[in-house]
Amino acid sequence: MNKPPRNDDSFSRRHLLRTAGAVGLAGALAGCAFGGSQQTDEPEPTATATDTATATTSPGNGGGAPPEPYFEQGATVGVKEVATGLSSPSALVTADEDLDRRFIVDQTGSIYIHDADGLQSTPFLDLSDRLVALGEGLPNWIAYDERGLLGLAFHPEFSENGLFYVRYSAPSESDQIDHHEILSEFSVADDGTTADPDSERILLDMPWERPIHQSGTIEFGPDGYLYGSLGDGLNPYNAQDLDNLMGSIIRIDVDSRTGTRPYGIPAGNPLVGEEGMDELYAWGLRNPWKMAFSGDRLIAGDVGQATWEEVNVIEGGANYGWPLKEGTHCHDPQLGTSSEEQCVVESERGEPLVDPVLEFPHFDEEGYAVGFAVIGGHIHTGDVRAVEGDYLFGAFTSSFTTAAGRLLAAKPQESGTWSVEELQVEGGLDIQVLSFGQDGDDSYVLGTRAALAEDPLNQTEGVVYRLTR
Protein backbone atom coordinates (compact mmCIF):
# COMPACT_ATOMS: atom_id res chain seq x y z
CA MET A 1 0.00 0.00 0.00
CA ASN A 2 1.28 3.44 -0.83
CA LYS A 3 1.93 5.75 2.04
CA PRO A 4 -0.55 8.61 2.36
CA PRO A 5 0.43 12.10 1.30
CA ARG A 6 1.94 14.12 4.10
CA ASN A 7 0.14 17.24 5.21
CA ASP A 8 2.89 19.29 3.59
CA ASP A 9 1.78 17.92 0.19
CA SER A 10 -1.64 19.42 0.73
CA PHE A 11 -2.52 23.02 0.13
CA SER A 12 -3.39 25.87 2.41
CA ARG A 13 -6.12 28.47 2.00
CA ARG A 14 -3.52 31.21 1.55
CA HIS A 15 -1.72 29.32 -1.18
CA LEU A 16 -4.95 28.27 -2.84
CA LEU A 17 -6.21 31.83 -3.02
CA ARG A 18 -2.83 33.16 -4.07
CA THR A 19 -2.60 30.59 -6.86
CA ALA A 20 -6.17 31.12 -8.05
CA GLY A 21 -5.84 34.88 -7.78
CA ALA A 22 -9.45 35.23 -6.65
CA VAL A 23 -11.76 34.65 -3.73
CA GLY A 24 -14.57 33.63 -6.06
CA LEU A 25 -13.30 30.05 -6.18
CA ALA A 26 -15.79 27.23 -6.62
CA GLY A 27 -14.74 23.61 -6.82
CA ALA A 28 -16.82 20.52 -6.34
CA LEU A 29 -16.88 17.02 -5.19
CA ALA A 30 -20.30 16.16 -3.83
CA GLY A 31 -21.13 19.82 -4.24
CA CYS A 32 -18.27 21.20 -2.20
CA ALA A 33 -17.78 24.79 -3.35
CA PHE A 34 -15.03 26.86 -1.80
CA GLY A 35 -15.77 30.51 -1.29
CA GLY A 36 -17.95 30.84 -4.36
CA SER A 37 -21.16 32.86 -4.50
CA GLN A 38 -24.25 30.78 -3.89
CA GLN A 39 -26.93 32.08 -6.22
CA THR A 40 -30.09 30.79 -7.82
CA ASP A 41 -28.36 31.00 -11.22
CA GLU A 42 -25.34 28.84 -12.03
CA PRO A 43 -22.26 30.52 -10.57
CA GLU A 44 -19.47 31.52 -12.90
CA PRO A 45 -16.37 31.28 -10.71
CA THR A 46 -13.16 32.99 -11.69
CA ALA A 47 -11.08 29.90 -10.92
CA THR A 48 -11.89 26.23 -10.91
CA ALA A 49 -11.08 23.20 -8.84
CA THR A 50 -9.16 21.65 -11.71
CA ASP A 51 -7.28 24.91 -12.35
CA THR A 52 -6.24 24.96 -8.72
CA ALA A 53 -5.37 21.28 -8.74
CA THR A 54 -2.99 21.90 -11.61
CA ALA A 55 -1.49 25.07 -10.21
CA THR A 56 -1.21 24.10 -6.56
CA THR A 57 1.96 22.05 -6.24
CA SER A 58 3.39 23.29 -2.95
CA PRO A 59 1.88 24.24 0.39
CA GLY A 60 1.43 27.74 1.68
CA ASN A 61 2.65 29.17 4.97
CA GLY A 62 6.24 28.67 3.86
CA GLY A 63 5.93 24.90 3.45
CA GLY A 64 6.11 22.13 6.00
CA ALA A 65 3.45 20.29 7.95
CA PRO A 66 1.03 22.22 10.19
CA PRO A 67 2.33 22.61 13.76
CA GLU A 68 -0.60 20.68 15.23
CA PRO A 69 -3.03 18.26 13.56
CA TYR A 70 -6.57 19.59 13.57
CA PHE A 71 -8.17 16.37 14.84
CA GLU A 72 -7.17 14.53 17.99
CA GLN A 73 -5.26 11.35 17.20
CA GLY A 74 -7.57 8.35 17.45
CA ALA A 75 -7.14 4.59 17.53
CA THR A 76 -4.88 2.75 15.12
CA VAL A 77 -6.67 0.43 12.71
CA GLY A 78 -5.75 -1.59 9.66
CA VAL A 79 -7.38 -1.84 6.26
CA LYS A 80 -7.39 -4.89 3.98
CA GLU A 81 -8.03 -4.56 0.27
CA VAL A 82 -11.01 -6.72 -0.75
CA ALA A 83 -11.99 -5.33 -4.17
CA THR A 84 -10.27 -3.33 -6.91
CA GLY A 85 -10.78 -2.46 -10.55
CA LEU A 86 -13.77 -0.20 -9.93
CA SER A 87 -14.10 3.40 -11.06
CA SER A 88 -16.01 5.10 -8.26
CA PRO A 89 -17.46 2.67 -5.68
CA SER A 90 -20.37 4.66 -4.27
CA ALA A 91 -22.08 2.14 -1.96
CA LEU A 92 -21.71 -1.28 -0.33
CA VAL A 93 -24.91 -2.87 0.99
CA THR A 94 -26.26 -6.28 1.90
CA ALA A 95 -29.63 -7.98 1.56
CA ASP A 96 -31.42 -9.81 4.36
CA GLU A 97 -30.93 -13.19 2.69
CA ASP A 98 -27.14 -13.33 3.05
CA LEU A 99 -24.90 -10.91 4.93
CA ASP A 100 -21.86 -12.66 3.44
CA ARG A 101 -22.92 -11.47 -0.01
CA ARG A 102 -22.10 -7.81 -0.48
CA PHE A 103 -23.37 -5.65 -3.33
CA ILE A 104 -20.95 -2.96 -4.47
CA VAL A 105 -22.28 -0.05 -6.52
CA ASP A 106 -19.97 1.53 -9.08
CA GLN A 107 -21.11 5.08 -9.90
CA THR A 108 -20.42 4.47 -13.59
CA GLY A 109 -23.44 2.16 -13.80
CA SER A 110 -22.90 -1.37 -12.48
CA ILE A 111 -23.67 -3.31 -9.31
CA TYR A 112 -21.31 -6.18 -8.51
CA ILE A 113 -21.55 -9.05 -6.03
CA HIS A 114 -18.65 -9.55 -3.64
CA ASP A 115 -18.61 -12.84 -1.75
CA ALA A 116 -16.16 -15.43 -0.42
CA ASP A 117 -14.75 -15.81 -3.94
CA GLY A 118 -14.10 -12.09 -4.30
CA LEU A 119 -15.63 -9.57 -6.69
CA GLN A 120 -17.67 -11.31 -9.37
CA SER A 121 -16.86 -10.20 -12.92
CA THR A 122 -20.45 -10.39 -14.17
CA PRO A 123 -22.52 -7.45 -12.88
CA PHE A 124 -25.58 -8.17 -10.79
CA LEU A 125 -27.15 -5.27 -12.71
CA ASP A 126 -25.73 -3.02 -15.42
CA LEU A 127 -27.52 0.31 -15.91
CA SER A 128 -24.72 2.10 -17.73
CA ASP A 129 -26.84 2.43 -20.88
CA ARG A 130 -29.54 4.27 -18.89
CA LEU A 131 -27.23 6.84 -17.33
CA VAL A 132 -26.53 10.39 -18.39
CA ALA A 133 -23.17 10.65 -20.18
CA LEU A 134 -20.84 11.09 -17.21
CA GLY A 135 -18.22 13.80 -17.53
CA GLU A 136 -19.80 15.39 -20.61
CA GLY A 137 -21.21 18.89 -20.83
CA LEU A 138 -20.10 19.91 -17.34
CA PRO A 139 -19.23 23.47 -16.34
CA ASN A 140 -15.46 23.80 -15.94
CA TRP A 141 -15.80 24.41 -12.18
CA ILE A 142 -17.13 20.90 -11.53
CA ALA A 143 -14.14 18.72 -10.79
CA TYR A 144 -15.98 15.45 -10.12
CA ASP A 145 -19.21 14.40 -11.80
CA GLU A 146 -21.70 13.61 -9.02
CA ARG A 147 -24.24 12.00 -11.34
CA GLY A 148 -24.50 8.30 -12.08
CA LEU A 149 -25.61 5.21 -10.21
CA LEU A 150 -25.89 6.62 -6.70
CA GLY A 151 -27.92 4.41 -4.38
CA LEU A 152 -29.04 0.84 -3.73
CA ALA A 153 -31.38 -0.61 -1.11
CA PHE A 154 -32.84 -4.10 -0.78
CA HIS A 155 -36.42 -4.60 0.31
CA PRO A 156 -36.61 -5.82 3.94
CA GLU A 157 -38.30 -8.97 2.58
CA PHE A 158 -35.95 -9.42 -0.37
CA SER A 159 -35.50 -13.13 0.30
CA GLU A 160 -39.25 -13.57 -0.29
CA ASN A 161 -40.10 -10.97 -2.94
CA GLY A 162 -36.76 -10.37 -4.70
CA LEU A 163 -37.29 -6.59 -4.86
CA PHE A 164 -34.63 -3.90 -4.61
CA TYR A 165 -34.36 -0.18 -5.37
CA VAL A 166 -31.82 2.08 -7.08
CA ARG A 167 -31.20 5.81 -7.60
CA TYR A 168 -29.57 6.89 -10.82
CA SER A 169 -29.16 9.90 -13.14
CA ALA A 170 -30.83 9.55 -16.54
CA PRO A 171 -30.40 11.82 -19.59
CA SER A 172 -32.82 14.60 -20.42
CA GLU A 173 -34.19 15.59 -23.82
CA SER A 174 -34.81 19.16 -22.67
CA ASP A 175 -32.26 21.97 -23.02
CA GLN A 176 -33.58 23.38 -19.74
CA ILE A 177 -33.00 20.20 -17.71
CA ASP A 178 -29.57 18.69 -17.26
CA HIS A 179 -30.81 15.22 -16.32
CA HIS A 180 -33.47 13.28 -14.41
CA GLU A 181 -32.98 11.71 -11.01
CA ILE A 182 -34.72 8.34 -11.08
CA LEU A 183 -35.81 6.16 -8.16
CA SER A 184 -36.76 2.72 -9.46
CA GLU A 185 -37.74 -0.73 -8.28
CA PHE A 186 -36.22 -3.86 -9.84
CA SER A 187 -36.58 -7.56 -9.17
CA VAL A 188 -34.01 -10.33 -9.09
CA ALA A 189 -33.83 -12.77 -12.02
CA ASP A 190 -34.83 -16.41 -11.65
CA ASP A 191 -31.23 -17.52 -11.14
CA GLY A 192 -30.91 -15.35 -8.04
CA THR A 193 -27.43 -14.17 -9.02
CA THR A 194 -28.43 -11.37 -11.37
CA ALA A 195 -31.23 -8.83 -11.64
CA ASP A 196 -33.85 -8.58 -14.36
CA PRO A 197 -33.09 -5.30 -16.18
CA ASP A 198 -36.53 -5.35 -17.79
CA SER A 199 -38.34 -5.41 -14.44
CA GLU A 200 -37.86 -1.68 -13.78
CA ARG A 201 -40.76 0.17 -12.16
CA ILE A 202 -40.07 3.90 -11.86
CA LEU A 203 -41.27 5.37 -8.56
CA LEU A 204 -39.92 8.90 -8.88
CA ASP A 205 -38.73 10.83 -11.94
CA MET A 206 -37.28 14.15 -10.78
CA PRO A 207 -36.09 16.71 -13.38
CA TRP A 208 -32.74 18.15 -12.28
CA GLU A 209 -31.76 21.50 -13.78
CA ARG A 210 -28.05 21.33 -12.93
CA PRO A 211 -25.51 18.50 -12.92
CA ILE A 212 -24.82 18.71 -9.22
CA HIS A 213 -26.21 18.43 -5.69
CA GLN A 214 -28.50 15.46 -6.17
CA SER A 215 -27.16 13.30 -3.30
CA GLY A 216 -28.50 9.79 -3.92
CA THR A 217 -28.39 7.46 -0.91
CA ILE A 218 -31.46 5.31 -0.31
CA GLU A 219 -31.96 3.23 2.82
CA PHE A 220 -34.76 1.24 4.42
CA GLY A 221 -35.45 2.21 7.99
CA PRO A 222 -36.42 -0.08 10.88
CA ASP A 223 -40.03 1.02 10.20
CA GLY A 224 -39.91 -0.67 6.77
CA TYR A 225 -40.15 2.62 4.84
CA LEU A 226 -37.68 3.75 2.19
CA TYR A 227 -35.70 6.91 2.96
CA GLY A 228 -33.87 8.90 0.29
CA SER A 229 -31.48 11.86 0.32
CA LEU A 230 -31.81 14.78 -2.10
CA GLY A 231 -29.49 17.76 -2.48
CA ASP A 232 -30.59 21.33 -3.09
CA GLY A 233 -29.84 21.23 -6.83
CA LEU A 234 -27.33 24.10 -6.41
CA ASN A 235 -30.16 26.45 -5.50
CA PRO A 236 -29.85 26.92 -1.72
CA TYR A 237 -33.35 28.33 -1.39
CA ASN A 238 -34.80 24.97 -2.40
CA ALA A 239 -33.84 23.58 1.01
CA GLN A 240 -36.36 25.86 2.77
CA ASP A 241 -39.09 25.49 0.12
CA LEU A 242 -41.47 22.74 1.20
CA ASP A 243 -43.15 22.70 -2.21
CA ASN A 244 -40.28 20.70 -3.71
CA LEU A 245 -38.24 17.70 -2.61
CA MET A 246 -34.78 19.25 -2.94
CA GLY A 247 -32.51 19.73 0.06
CA SER A 248 -34.31 17.05 2.03
CA ILE A 249 -34.71 13.52 3.28
CA ILE A 250 -37.84 11.89 1.90
CA ARG A 251 -39.74 8.84 3.20
CA ILE A 252 -42.10 6.65 1.17
CA ASP A 253 -43.87 3.30 1.48
CA VAL A 254 -42.95 1.05 -1.46
CA ASP A 255 -45.58 -1.54 -0.46
CA SER A 256 -48.67 0.64 -0.89
CA ARG A 257 -50.14 3.30 -3.16
CA THR A 258 -51.48 6.75 -2.28
CA GLY A 259 -53.75 8.19 -4.96
CA THR A 260 -52.07 8.03 -8.35
CA ARG A 261 -48.57 7.73 -6.90
CA PRO A 262 -46.73 4.46 -7.55
CA TYR A 263 -45.87 4.37 -3.83
CA GLY A 264 -47.57 5.17 -0.55
CA ILE A 265 -47.20 8.08 1.86
CA PRO A 266 -46.60 6.98 5.47
CA ALA A 267 -49.31 8.46 7.65
CA GLY A 268 -46.69 9.67 10.11
CA ASN A 269 -44.81 11.84 7.62
CA PRO A 270 -44.61 15.32 9.17
CA LEU A 271 -46.35 17.29 6.41
CA VAL A 272 -49.31 14.97 5.75
CA GLY A 273 -52.33 17.24 6.01
CA GLU A 274 -50.05 20.30 6.22
CA GLU A 275 -48.63 22.73 3.68
CA GLY A 276 -45.78 21.14 1.73
CA MET A 277 -44.86 17.87 0.02
CA ASP A 278 -46.18 14.76 1.75
CA GLU A 279 -43.00 12.83 0.91
CA LEU A 280 -40.79 15.16 2.97
CA TYR A 281 -39.39 13.74 6.20
CA ALA A 282 -36.72 16.37 7.04
CA TRP A 283 -35.34 19.42 5.23
CA GLY A 284 -32.91 22.34 5.37
CA LEU A 285 -30.02 20.25 3.98
CA ARG A 286 -27.49 21.20 1.32
CA ASN A 287 -26.19 17.95 -0.14
CA PRO A 288 -26.59 14.95 2.18
CA TRP A 289 -24.34 12.81 -0.02
CA LYS A 290 -24.20 9.78 2.32
CA MET A 291 -26.45 8.62 5.15
CA ALA A 292 -27.21 5.37 6.95
CA PHE A 293 -29.30 3.92 9.72
CA SER A 294 -27.47 2.71 12.79
CA GLY A 295 -30.18 1.02 14.82
CA ASP A 296 -33.06 3.49 14.82
CA ARG A 297 -30.78 6.51 14.25
CA LEU A 298 -30.55 7.95 10.75
CA ILE A 299 -27.24 9.81 10.52
CA ALA A 300 -26.36 11.94 7.49
CA GLY A 301 -23.26 13.79 6.40
CA ASP A 302 -24.16 17.11 4.78
CA VAL A 303 -21.51 18.59 2.49
CA GLY A 304 -20.62 22.20 3.22
CA GLN A 305 -20.23 25.15 0.88
CA ALA A 306 -18.28 28.04 2.33
CA THR A 307 -16.43 26.88 5.41
CA TRP A 308 -17.98 23.98 7.35
CA GLU A 309 -18.79 20.29 6.91
CA GLU A 310 -21.43 18.76 9.18
CA VAL A 311 -23.09 15.53 10.33
CA ASN A 312 -26.72 15.45 11.46
CA VAL A 313 -28.92 12.97 13.29
CA ILE A 314 -32.10 13.10 11.22
CA GLU A 315 -35.45 13.44 12.98
CA GLY A 316 -38.87 13.62 11.35
CA GLY A 317 -40.06 17.19 10.79
CA ALA A 318 -36.69 18.75 11.64
CA ASN A 319 -35.22 21.72 9.76
CA TYR A 320 -31.40 21.59 9.59
CA GLY A 321 -30.96 25.21 8.69
CA TRP A 322 -29.43 25.40 5.22
CA PRO A 323 -28.97 28.00 3.74
CA LEU A 324 -29.63 30.14 6.82
CA LYS A 325 -26.87 28.30 8.68
CA GLU A 326 -23.86 26.22 7.73
CA GLY A 327 -23.12 23.88 10.60
CA THR A 328 -23.56 25.94 13.75
CA HIS A 329 -22.57 29.14 11.96
CA CYS A 330 -24.51 31.95 10.37
CA HIS A 331 -24.63 31.71 6.57
CA ASP A 332 -25.43 34.42 4.05
CA PRO A 333 -26.98 32.72 1.00
CA GLN A 334 -26.54 35.80 -1.16
CA LEU A 335 -22.80 36.07 -0.56
CA GLY A 336 -22.21 32.35 -0.01
CA THR A 337 -20.20 33.02 3.14
CA SER A 338 -20.42 31.82 6.73
CA SER A 339 -19.48 33.81 9.82
CA GLU A 340 -19.65 33.93 13.61
CA GLU A 341 -22.26 36.68 13.54
CA GLN A 342 -25.52 36.24 15.41
CA CYS A 343 -27.75 33.85 13.51
CA VAL A 344 -31.43 33.29 13.09
CA VAL A 345 -32.59 30.39 15.22
CA GLU A 346 -35.78 29.54 13.39
CA SER A 347 -37.20 29.48 9.87
CA GLU A 348 -39.77 31.91 8.50
CA ARG A 349 -42.37 29.28 9.43
CA GLY A 350 -41.19 29.34 13.04
CA GLU A 351 -39.40 25.96 12.98
CA PRO A 352 -36.29 25.75 15.16
CA LEU A 353 -33.11 25.25 13.14
CA VAL A 354 -31.45 22.07 14.34
CA ASP A 355 -27.68 22.12 14.78
CA PRO A 356 -25.45 19.24 13.67
CA VAL A 357 -23.94 16.78 16.14
CA LEU A 358 -20.48 17.53 14.74
CA GLU A 359 -18.73 19.82 12.30
CA PHE A 360 -15.25 20.52 10.98
CA PRO A 361 -13.84 23.34 8.83
CA HIS A 362 -12.25 23.22 5.40
CA PHE A 363 -9.15 24.98 6.77
CA ASP A 364 -7.68 25.39 10.24
CA GLU A 365 -6.84 28.77 11.77
CA GLU A 366 -3.39 28.73 10.18
CA GLY A 367 -4.85 28.15 6.73
CA TYR A 368 -3.94 24.47 6.36
CA ALA A 369 -6.46 22.14 4.72
CA VAL A 370 -8.52 20.02 7.10
CA GLY A 371 -10.95 18.28 4.75
CA PHE A 372 -13.52 18.80 2.02
CA ALA A 373 -16.83 17.00 1.43
CA VAL A 374 -17.87 15.05 4.50
CA ILE A 375 -18.72 11.40 3.76
CA GLY A 376 -21.36 10.07 6.14
CA GLY A 377 -20.89 6.57 7.56
CA HIS A 378 -22.34 4.38 10.32
CA ILE A 379 -21.86 3.29 13.93
CA HIS A 380 -19.46 0.35 14.01
CA THR A 381 -20.75 -2.73 15.83
CA GLY A 382 -18.24 -5.32 14.56
CA ASP A 383 -15.09 -6.97 15.83
CA VAL A 384 -12.67 -4.04 15.57
CA ARG A 385 -12.80 -3.18 19.24
CA ALA A 386 -10.72 -0.03 18.94
CA VAL A 387 -13.70 1.67 17.29
CA GLU A 388 -16.56 -0.33 18.82
CA GLY A 389 -19.61 1.90 19.15
CA ASP A 390 -17.93 4.76 17.25
CA TYR A 391 -19.53 6.59 14.36
CA LEU A 392 -17.19 5.97 11.40
CA PHE A 393 -17.17 8.64 8.70
CA GLY A 394 -14.68 10.56 6.61
CA ALA A 395 -13.59 13.52 4.56
CA PHE A 396 -13.37 12.91 0.81
CA THR A 397 -10.01 14.65 0.58
CA SER A 398 -7.70 17.30 1.96
CA SER A 399 -5.94 17.89 -1.37
CA PHE A 400 -6.81 18.34 -5.04
CA THR A 401 -3.47 16.91 -6.17
CA THR A 402 -3.11 13.70 -4.16
CA ALA A 403 -5.41 11.00 -2.79
CA ALA A 404 -5.71 12.42 0.70
CA GLY A 405 -8.93 11.21 2.30
CA ARG A 406 -9.36 11.15 6.07
CA LEU A 407 -10.88 8.37 8.16
CA LEU A 408 -12.66 9.84 11.18
CA ALA A 409 -14.50 8.53 14.23
CA ALA A 410 -16.91 10.24 16.62
CA LYS A 411 -18.33 9.27 19.99
CA PRO A 412 -22.15 9.27 19.70
CA GLN A 413 -24.03 11.04 22.48
CA GLU A 414 -27.70 11.15 23.38
CA SER A 415 -27.57 14.94 23.18
CA GLY A 416 -25.04 17.66 22.47
CA THR A 417 -22.03 17.52 20.21
CA TRP A 418 -19.89 14.48 19.42
CA SER A 419 -16.11 14.55 19.84
CA VAL A 420 -14.13 13.64 16.71
CA GLU A 421 -10.81 11.86 16.26
CA GLU A 422 -8.81 10.94 13.17
CA LEU A 423 -8.14 7.21 12.99
CA GLN A 424 -4.53 6.23 12.37
CA VAL A 425 -4.38 3.74 9.50
CA GLU A 426 -1.50 1.27 9.53
CA GLY A 427 0.47 1.89 6.35
CA GLY A 428 -1.61 4.96 5.62
CA LEU A 429 -4.86 5.63 3.77
CA ASP A 430 -4.14 6.06 0.06
CA ILE A 431 -7.60 6.98 -1.24
CA GLN A 432 -10.13 9.73 -1.60
CA VAL A 433 -12.98 8.49 0.60
CA LEU A 434 -16.25 7.98 -1.29
CA SER A 435 -18.47 5.86 0.94
CA PHE A 436 -18.78 3.42 3.84
CA GLY A 437 -20.55 0.10 4.19
CA GLN A 438 -21.10 -2.76 6.60
CA ASP A 439 -22.17 -6.39 6.45
CA GLY A 440 -23.05 -7.15 10.07
CA ASP A 441 -19.57 -8.02 11.34
CA ASP A 442 -17.31 -5.78 9.30
CA SER A 443 -17.05 -2.16 8.26
CA TYR A 444 -15.80 -1.12 4.83
CA VAL A 445 -14.26 2.06 3.41
CA LEU A 446 -14.75 2.73 -0.31
CA GLY A 447 -12.75 5.16 -2.37
CA THR A 448 -10.47 5.87 -5.30
CA ARG A 449 -6.70 6.12 -5.50
CA ALA A 450 -7.08 8.69 -8.31
CA ALA A 451 -6.64 12.28 -7.18
CA LEU A 452 -9.37 14.81 -7.82
CA ALA A 453 -7.27 16.37 -10.59
CA GLU A 454 -6.88 13.02 -12.38
CA ASP A 455 -10.46 12.53 -13.65
CA PRO A 456 -11.25 9.57 -11.37
CA LEU A 457 -14.41 8.45 -13.20
CA ASN A 458 -12.36 7.65 -16.30
CA GLN A 459 -9.97 5.42 -14.37
CA THR A 460 -10.26 2.09 -12.57
CA GLU A 461 -8.54 3.13 -9.37
CA GLY A 462 -11.60 2.43 -7.19
CA VAL A 463 -10.95 0.21 -4.19
CA VAL A 464 -12.87 -1.31 -1.26
CA TYR A 465 -11.11 -1.78 2.06
CA ARG A 466 -12.29 -3.81 5.05
CA LEU A 467 -11.46 -2.34 8.43
CA THR A 468 -9.24 -4.63 10.53
CA ARG A 469 -7.75 -4.63 14.03
Buried (B, 14 or more C-beta within 10 A) or exposed (E): BEEBBEBBBBBBBBBBBEBBEEBBBBBBBBBBBBBBBBBEEBBEBBBBBBBBBEBBEEBBBEEEBBEEEBBEEBBEBBBEEBBBEBBBBBBBBBBEBEEEBBBBBBBBBBBBBBEEEEBBEEBBBBBBEBBBEBBEEBBEBBBBBBBBBBBBBBBBEBBEEBBBBBBBBBBBEEEEBBBBBBBBBBBBBEEEEBBBBEBBEEBBEBEBBBBBBBBBBBBBBEEEBBBBBBBBBBBBBBBBBBEBBBBBBBBBBBBEEBEEBBBBBBEEBBBBEEEBBBBBBBBBBBBBBBBBBBEEBBBBBBBBBBBBBBBBBBBBBBBBBBBBBBBBBBBBBEEBBBBEEEBEEEBEEEBEBBBBBBBBBBBBEBBBBBBBBBBBBBBBBBEBEBBEEBBBBBBBBBBBBBBBBBBBBBEBEEEEBBBBBBBBBEEBBBBBBBBBBBBEEBBBBBBBBBBBBBBBBBBBBBBBBBBEE
